[in-house]
Amino acid sequence: MQTLTNAALIVIDVQQGFLDPRWGRRNHPQAEQNIAALLAAWREAGRPLFHVQHGSRSDKGAFYPGAPGHAFKPEAQPLPGEIVIRKDVNSAFIGTDLEARLRASYIDTVVLCGLTTDHCVSTTARMAGNLGFHTFLVEDACATHERTGPDGTWFSAEQMHATAVASLHGEFATATSTAAVLAE
């Protein structure tokens, strides 16, 4: 693994709205515990970290600001003074100052975790890679849900997660584990 000495941790959309049963079954039930471990290590080391919070544009959305689903889950609750990047699209870079903040701090490496692997985490990883950041995806600190395709084909949460990670690894990011990042 490339050194993570100049890395920022970016925790994406670990919000209460994902507890809604309409999302279906998900993989990696321990993802939030892994995210909490990454946050604790980053905080203890005083390293840069960013929380990303999705806000639905529609007041009917699960993540509408002010609605219960917009709140962070306890494992990923920002501490006072920690930076929260608010977005209303899949990428944490679109319509936000995340890139400017990273560049102003001379950060060239990002470590990504959060929800969901195949949506906002994937979109943010793709953009981070395209913007030239060394990007690491902590795959066991991410999770997603089962899906049904337009033709009715069902895909398990494990399949959705695995294909998202496979699509990112080696092209936009390097997939890694919580244990490997913590060891670094």
Salt bridges, closest charged atoms under 4 A:
ASP13 OD2 - LYS87 NZ 2.84
ASP20 OD2 - ARG22 NE 3.50
GLU32 OE2 - ARG26 NH1 2.70
GLU32 OE2 - LYS73 NZ 2.70
ASP59 OD1 - LYS60 NZ 3.50
GLU82 OE2 - ARG43 NE 2.68
GLU82 OE1 - HIS51 NE2 2.71
ASP88 OD2 - ARG57 NE 3.26
ASP97 OD2 - ARG101 NE 3.01
GLU99 OE2 - ARG103 NE 2.97
ASP118 OD2 - ARG147 NH2 3.05
GLU139 OE1 - HIS28 NE2 3.95
GLU139 OE1 - HIS161 NE2 2.88
GLU158 OE1 - ARG25 NH2 2.46
